[in-house]
Amino acid sequence: DGGITQSPKYLFRKEGQNVTLSCEQNLNHDAMYWYRQDPGQGLRLIYYSQIVNDFQKGDIAEGYSVSREKKESFPLTVTSAQKNPTAFYLCASSIIHRGTPGAQFFGPGTRLTVL
Amino acid sequence: GQQVMQIPQYQHVQEGEDFTTYCNSSTTLSNIQWYKQRPGGHPVFLIQLVKSGEVKKQKRLTFQFGEAKKNSSLHITATQTTDVGTYFCAGGAAGNKLTFGGGTRVLVKP
């Protein structure tokens, strides 16, 4: 089946620890995105990548880092510098139109709780 | 930067009634997309509008893109319990990224 996967579904970490969230897609999409969703809120863009070995900061990139070494993979690291890391993290992918964002396909998300 | 606002934030609807949710952007958009997120789930793409004044229908859902390409609406007729969830609009601009609105949370009273 084609799709986008995220693991794990639930993640618990102690304050001060870095944690890496996995995101893999087999849709052959060029673009991948990371969003953060807080309870009852909308989606805020953390980072996005349009091509391998290149990525751009979104609206709330501070305290996060990413890499795009393969087209299929876009892992997100939540560092200890992120002040309020507890949230629902969503990864998405899309094709790239000329200057127009395509429909985004989301993974099931990872719920991170920092204790 | 670009801002996308949605109203209302919450919508309590009697089953069988109609309702509309609105989306407004601070800047002109290249396109508008709509997503639905069921409770505990992830957003699922519904539709994309690109042309000024465009109207598209999906069964009981009608989507409209404003003439100035700065606003959009979603109208649902004869609401059913399966319509429960949060509906997000997302505005597209240059750079292949979307700006999501805060969403309209729909609760259906049977």
Interface residues (C-beta under 8 A of the other chain):
Chain A: A31 Y33 Y35 G40 Q41 G42 L43 R44 L45 Y48 Q50 Q56 G58 D59 L90 A92 S94 I96 H97 G99 T100 P101 G102 A103 Q104 F105 F106 G107 P108 G109
Chain B: G1 Q6 S30 N31 Q33 Y35 G41 H42 P43 V44 F45 Q48 V50 F88 A90 G92 A94 G95 N96 K97 L98 T99 F100 G101 G102 G103 R105
